[in-house]
Structures are given as structure tokens and as C-alpha cells.
Amino acid sequence: MKRLLTLISLMALAASAFAQPFVWPDAWSNATPGEAVRGGELRISLIGDPRTFNPVTSAESQALSDYLFTNGAAVLIMRGPDSDEWLPYGASSFTASEDGMTVDVTVRDGMKWSDGSPITAQDYYIRYVLETDPDVGSNGYDSWFMGDDQITVERVGDNGLRFHFPRPDRLAFPVVAVAPVPDAIFGEAYRSGGAEAVKALWGTDVDVSTTVWSNAFVPATFQPGERIILQRNPYFGEWNVDSAGNALPYLDSYSMTIAGDLDSALNLYLAGDIDQFSPRNLDDIGVINNAVNNGDIDVTVMESVSPVASSQFIVWNWNKASDPDKQALFRNANFRRAMAHVMDRDAIIDLVYNGAGIPMYTNVYPINDYWVNHDVEKYPYDPEKAAELMASIGYDRKNADGLLINAEGKTASFILATNAGNTAREQIAAIFADAAREIGVDAQVQAIDFNLLVDQLLSEGEDRPFDAILIGLTGGSRDWPFGVNVIPCATNLHMYNTSDACLTAQETLMGQLFNVGRETLDTEAARDIGYEIQATEADLLPILYAVSPMAHYSWSSALRGYHNEGQINPLLGAYELPLVFMAR
Amino acid sequence: MFVYIVKRLFQLIPTFIGATMLMFLISQLVPGDFFKAKELEPNVRPETIQRMRAEFGLDKPVYVQYVNWMKNLVTGNLGQSFVSNQPVWARIARPMRNSMYLAMLSIVLLWLVSIPAGVYSAVRQYSFGDQAVSVISYLGLATPNFFLAQVIILTLFLVRTLTKDWFGFNQLIFPVAGMTSSNYLTMNAWGQFWDVMWHMFIPSLVVATSGMAGFTRVLRAQMIEYLGSDFIRTARAKGVGHGKVTYKHALRPAIIPFVAGIGNLLPSLVGGAGLVEVVMSWPGITPTFLAALQSQDIYVVLGLLVITTLLLMVGNLISDLLLAAVDPRIRYN
């Protein structure tokens, strides 16, 4: 796999794309331009109605919003599935300064909105203006900050933009990958009516055919609760072509049926009403395969393609002043190591995910394999070793109930909470608790309301109201996959210790490494720092990672133009929409 | 009668205020709020979430939030949805309409099937037909709607496999999800009407089955009671035909409780058809309500509850008035 070029090398590269229009590489599709067939429709499902059509205030992440507002829009720079290298897209060229503090972008000529008007540098600049106004309430607001310091953008000439960063930052390029919004509509509203006028634009009651987009497909009709149909943008092909020079996209339309939930989406897929479905588990795959074997539907199934982009872990509460015994136990690294030795990841993979899972040992999701330090201490399932470690901290005898006790007769017991309704997590908690009980540690599983769980997890101070929580996190970056609110002490997702200060040298070290790593522009050097963060965390073991389930895909056999093998996963997606076509 | 109606309407005011207070209080007892899930996003700063809460007034004390909500309510404003940043009414009007379609067809199906079945059971008491109606009724009563819907979906897929094998016809005879076909917008008005009816048939049939059991059994009991009464015997003695005795003399009084209950159908018209809507992906009020509950879009939840409460109160009043209209023995003063 090609690795992300360092920012320094990018600076030297001064990547450019003077040729107009943008040529979509053959390597991004499993079909060649010669095989492509024009026309047809790709039909997918949505779980719920879009919440807004306003790209500035949208806070959701589902197929439509991801496509319309970010992935499918004329972002200044983007990455393909075959490389981590950033390419100019809405930009014709971009250059990063040697100190990594500025990025200069030249906006591509010849781009057009779906109403035929030109896309200009002002359309990108106004997005920055709107998103950085707190009164607008944009979900992108925080992305314009490094800590408390704001990233700024200035207009340079007619078609130039300059991004200023307060410090060198590995996460700079995702910030530059900004999508335009039509200044003639959003900018005009902002200048005449302020933030409120912007917020009032393009709600779900808008006539979508009047909205303006830079995407390959643009909303034509919207029936709330039923479907949204996007038609080919007639101007997209003027600046987007395949390697043979053919205008893109190939398809005529892209429709999304609002299914309500994944069970209904599966029914629609089995009925042949949609062309694509992401099976949640092997049960779904079994149902689909059954329909295929019956000859009811003709689809391709890709099982266990890659791990999902999320984590699952157990975290113990270090701030339990009201119960000093438990606090001392949870703060003891050997206790946590003992608990790691009773985490039977293989059993979880077999019993919970029917074999479709992968063990997790560090905070980096297995899908981000480049960044995963595979050499960290893993503490494999070993109940005997766990018992030895418990004995080493004084729990060396058992009471009449078979529970380990220390010299004072105290048992090693705690409540392991997880969110009710998440059956996978409930099962993981039960498997873990059973294994802990085998060595005499009493882990009582409690399934509680999700919000209550989050309240407990994010509570602050010296005395927090939980023992241990099994939960997961999503989100993160391919460029620096460590959470800014997770690793450093005194941040809100530094879940094991939310007192004001670091309690251990390892926490302090991880915080320092996080800051150094984020500002290290050389990717390999940053990865080494990331490795050190993971090794340090594995030594301290404040968080016990469990298992990452696998992602599965399925789509109609008539569809072509998907990513090549090895380039399909939840981070890269399954296809580049302009290159997808209906083979028959 | 007029004085009675005015009196009842005035009595509704404290009931309504009490209901809203209770609803609001219960909604506040739920841990967390709409923005809670955002706190688990590694790159969202706490001050941003604080700002969002302040924007929707969630940082204010509960009683202030209640007073503000009530102030809006008396002006007909149900509040603002956190999810879509739209007025609540705009968010719920369409799902309400869709649920109303479903409820109306299921009521028609319910009456169309239950009245003849109830009459038949009463007239042919203990016959095989009566026993069959009873068994089917109890099955309908005992089978949860969401389960029946899933069974029917499975059956539709099974039928497709059979029709494909036997006739080469690889299509579902009824849709398994949704309210319209993908080409709905290209159809003419008549085509659109039939398309919705085609999608609506299975879910409304499922909804109707649960009501059929009760309706049929009660009607049967009512009919048996009336068919054994003196005025029926007199009518028969005077030579009135069997059909006329059954359908005019016995059915009319027997059906009074159902006519009087029409008012109570009001809230169920917009209250949603329950989990059938979820299972069959019907874009009605139940999925909207559940989604709002799940995301703690609290003003949408409260808006729906307020409307249902209002309709329940008005429906009760209408029922009482209808009862007086159809049953001369009842008078209000």
C-alpha cells in the first residue's frame, strides 16, 4: 500500500493539475472507460429523511449528506482509494509552505454549479466565513481550530486562497479539503440577513430542484419519508472526464429510498428495489445468499472485507474518591493487566460476530493498519496468568463464594456497565464477566440507557459514578488517528481519569507524544511517535480494547465501476460515484 | 346540549394543562439530551456543545423551558425540532397524513369484515362457521401486529419464489416496504392513487386484524343479546323477514357502541399504526415518534403527544355526544 506522502515532500511536489478538466484515474475503478455503459440508475437506501439540505448547518452523517455536502462535492483537494496522496480537485494546484504553516490553493477554472454559473474562489471562501461564525452553528466550526487557535483563510487574487495554520499540523490537509457553497445564495443571505438568514436556507421543506450543487448528481425530487432522486448534473461532465475523455458521470440518476431501518432496507434489497446493501452481520449475508441461491436476486456478496472504523473497549474509573478500595484497585496496573488476560477475544469473535471480527489491542482501529503498532504488549487470554497477577496485588485467596479476597477480606468486584439495546456489547460484557468470574473477580454486567452511560463516562472530578464501562468510539483520521479529546489529560474523552491532572507518568508522556506527533509532518516519523503512544498505553493499559467487527458489502451484479479489490472498506468507501455504471 | 358542550370544553382546559405538565416533566426525567451523543465525538469541543445547548434553551431551568414551550403552544407553535431545525408542525404533518391514510383504510377493512362476520357468528351460533370466525378472531387478537407483518413479508417472498418456479414471474405481488413506487412521480393522479393503495393494502390489513377480533366478538355478543329480546320475537311473530329482523331490528341497536366509539378513533387516526409502520417502512407517525424519542428531539415528541391528547379529549366529547344522538335513552343536562 502506498503511504501518505509527507507534507514536506508535498511541499516539494507542489502538486498541480493544470490540465482541465479533472481526469478520474482508471485505478479508481474496476472497469475501464471502454466497458462503461451510459444511462441507468443506482438505487440505494437511506435510514431516515435528510435533516436538512443546508450544507453549512448539516450535522448528520449518512449516505446523502456525506455525498452532497462533502465526498461528492467539488472539494479543493481529495484522495482516491489507491493512495493516501492528496490530489487537487476543485483546486488546479496547491502548495504547502516549508514551515507547514500555510497552504496556497489556486481554484480550478471551468467548474460550474448545477445552474450553470461558475464556481469561484469566493464560493470556497464563503464556506470558511460561514463555518467560523459561531452564530451560524456549523458542525464544521471545530475543524477550524487547533486547540484554541483558529485556522484562517484569505483570498489571494481572483482565484487563489491561502490557508494559515497556527502551527504545523498533520491534520492540515483535511481542513483544506473544503467544499464550496454558492456565494450567490449563502453569501448573499449572510451579508443581508446574518447568521439567521443562513440557518433558514434549504431546510427539508425547500423545493430541492431549486437548490444548486457542484456534485455529479443533484437533487431533483424529494418525497419525505419515501425517497430522494438525484439527477445527473449537466455541467459536471464539462470539468470531469474519464481517462478516455468521456464526460462523467455514466449514470443518469442516483436514488435513495428511505427505508427507516436496516431490516426494511434488507427487505427492499431482497425485493430488488435497491441495488446495494451493507450486511450488518453473517445472518444478513445468509439471507442474501439464500435469495441468490433461489435465483430470486442476482447480487454480489463480499464477506468480511475489512474491519469497521470504530473501537470497542472497557475503561475503568480512576476517580472514585468515595470508594478508596475500588479506586486503588482500578488504578493498579496489575489489576488491569489481569483483566486483559481474561478478555477472550477469540470467544467474542466466534460467539458474538460468528467469526467476522478482528482482535483489537491498541486505540488505533485495525482498519488503519498503517498506524497500528502490532508489537505492543497484547496480554493474551490466559486465566492462570490473570490469577497470578491478582495474587501479586493481594487477592490470593478465595471466599466461600469462590471470589478472590485480599488480606482484609475484600473482594475484587465491580459493575461493568454498557448501553442497553446494543446486543453485541451486552454479549461481550457477559463473555468478559464469565471469564473474570472463573478466576474469582466479580464483574456484574449492567445494561443501562445510552445517555446515562455517556453521562457517567463523561462526568468529571475526583468522584465519578461508575466502576467500569464497555463502550466504543468512532471518528478519526487517516493522517493522525489519535483523538485530540482522548489522549491528552484533562480532555473530555480522557475517560479513565477526568480529574484536572495526569495521574501517571505514562499519561503525561502520551499527551506530549500526541502534540509532537500531530505537528510532525514526516509521516514515518509521525507513525513512530504513534507507535510509542500505543506502546505506552499498552504498558499502562488504562483502556482494554476488545474486538473490531468486520464490514461486509453486497451489490447488484449489474453494477460495475467499483473500487478494485483491497480498496473497499468503510474509510475508502466502495466506489467513486461518477465512475459507476449499470452493465445491463 | 349547548351548555353541556361549553361546560365540557372548559373542563378540558385544566386537564390539558395538567397533561402538558406531566408530559414535560416526564420528558425531563430521561437522562441526557439531544446533544449528548455529540459528546462522544473525539473532535468536538465541549464549548461547542455548550453553545448548541444554549441556542435551543436547554441550558435554562426546566420550569423556564416549560413556560417558554407553553407560551409558544398557546400561539399554535409546537416548537422547533432539534434534528431538522424546522418547526415541529412541518416535521410531523406529513407523517400524520400518511398514518391517517393507513388508519382510514384499516378502519374500512375492519368494518367491512367484522360486521358480516359478527352478524354471521351470532345468527349461526356454534356452527362450524361461527367457530372458524372465533378461531381466526382469537388468532388475530393474539398475534402482535409487528410479528404478523413480518410473517406476511416472509410469505410474499415465498410466493415470489413459487411464482418464479411455476410461472417464471419473479415479482412480489405486494410491496414489502414503503408507500410509493420509484416511478410514482411520473404517474398520473389515478395511477398515484392506486400505487399508494397497493402499498397500503398489506399494512392496513395487518392493522385491521387486531381490531377485527374484538369487534367481531363484541358485535356477536350484542347481536345474540338483541336477537333473543322480546321486540325481535314480536317482529318475527308479525311476519318480518329474517334478513330484515337481523339487519334492521337487531344490528341497528347492536352497533350503537361502535358508532358512539367513532369519536375515539380520532386520536388513533393520527396516532400511528404502531410497529407495523416500522416493519413495513410506512412513513407514518410511529417511525417519526420513535426516531424523535431515540434522538431526544423532545419538542417533536411533545408536539405529537399534545396533538394526540387534544384529539383524545375532543374525541371523547364527540363520542359522548354521538351516544346521545344515536341512543334516545341518553340525555345530557
Boltz contact constraints between the chains, C-beta under 6 A:
constraints:
  - contact:
      token1: [A, 51]
      token2: [B, 83]
      max_distance: 6.0
  - contact:
      token1: [A, 51]
      token2: [B, 84]
      max_distance: 6.0
  - contact:
      token1: [A, 141]
      token2: [B, 48]
      max_distance: 6.0
  - contact:
      token1: [A, 142]
      token2: [B, 44]
      max_distance: 6.0
  - contact:
      token1: [A, 142]
      token2: [B, 45]
      max_distance: 6.0
  - contact:
      token1: [A, 142]
      token2: [B, 48]
      max_distance: 6.0
  - contact:
      token1: [A, 203]
      token2: [B, 86]
      max_distance: 6.0
  - contact:
      token1: [A, 204]
      token2: [B, 84]
      max_distance: 6.0
  - contact:
      token1: [A, 205]
      token2: [B, 90]
      max_distance: 6.0
  - contact:
      token1: [A, 221]
      token2: [B, 185]
      max_distance: 6.0
  - contact:
      token1: [A, 224]
      token2: [B, 94]
      max_distance: 6.0
  - contact:
      token1: [A, 225]
      token2: [B, 283]
      max_distance: 6.0
  - contact:
      token1: [A, 226]
      token2: [B, 179]
      max_distance: 6.0
  - contact:
      token1: [A, 226]
      token2: [B, 180]
      max_distance: 6.0
  - contact:
      token1: [A, 226]
      token2: [B, 283]
      max_distance: 6.0
  - contact:
      token1: [A, 259]
      token2: [B, 281]
      max_distance: 6.0
  - contact:
      token1: [A, 260]
      token2: [B, 281]
      max_distance: 6.0
  - contact:
      token1: [A, 260]
      token2: [B, 287]
      max_distance: 6.0
  - contact:
      token1: [A, 264]
      token2: [B, 177]
      max_distance: 6.0
  - contact:
      token1: [A, 264]
      token2: [B, 281]
      max_distance: 6.0
  - contact:
      token1: [A, 267]
      token2: [B, 176]
      max_distance: 6.0
  - contact:
      token1: [A, 267]
      token2: [B, 177]
      max_distance: 6.0
  - contact:
      token1: [A, 268]
      token2: [B, 177]
      max_distance: 6.0
  - contact:
      token1: [A, 271]
      token2: [B, 172]
      max_distance: 6.0
  - contact:
      token1: [A, 271]
      token2: [B, 176]
      max_distance: 6.0
  - contact:
      token1: [A, 294]
      token2: [B, 161]
      max_distance: 6.0
  - contact:
      token1: [A, 449]
      token2: [B, 31]
      max_distance: 6.0
  - contact:
      token1: [A, 451]
      token2: [B, 31]
      max_distance: 6.0
  - contact:
      token1: [A, 451]
      token2: [B, 32]
      max_distance: 6.0
  - contact:
      token1: [A, 451]
      token2: [B, 36]
      max_distance: 6.0
  - contact:
      token1: [A, 452]
      token2: [B, 31]
      max_distance: 6.0
  - contact:
      token1: [A, 454]
      token2: [B, 36]
      max_distance: 6.0
  - contact:
      token1: [A, 455]
      token2: [B, 31]
      max_distance: 6.0
  - contact:
      token1: [A, 455]
      token2: [B, 32]
      max_distance: 6.0
  - contact:
      token1: [A, 458]
      token2: [B, 39]
      max_distance: 6.0
  - contact:
      token1: [A, 475]
      token2: [B, 41]
      max_distance: 6.0
  - contact:
      token1: [A, 475]
      token2: [B, 42]
      max_distance: 6.0
  - contact:
      token1: [A, 483]
      token2: [B, 42]
      max_distance: 6.0
  - contact:
      token1: [A, 484]
      token2: [B, 43]
      max_distance: 6.0
  - contact:
      token1: [A, 485]
      token2: [B, 42]
      max_distance: 6.0
  - contact:
      token1: [A, 486]
      token2: [B, 42]
      max_distance: 6.0
  - contact:
      token1: [A, 492]
      token2: [B, 46]
      max_distance: 6.0
  - contact:
      token1: [A, 493]
      token2: [B, 42]
      max_distance: 6.0
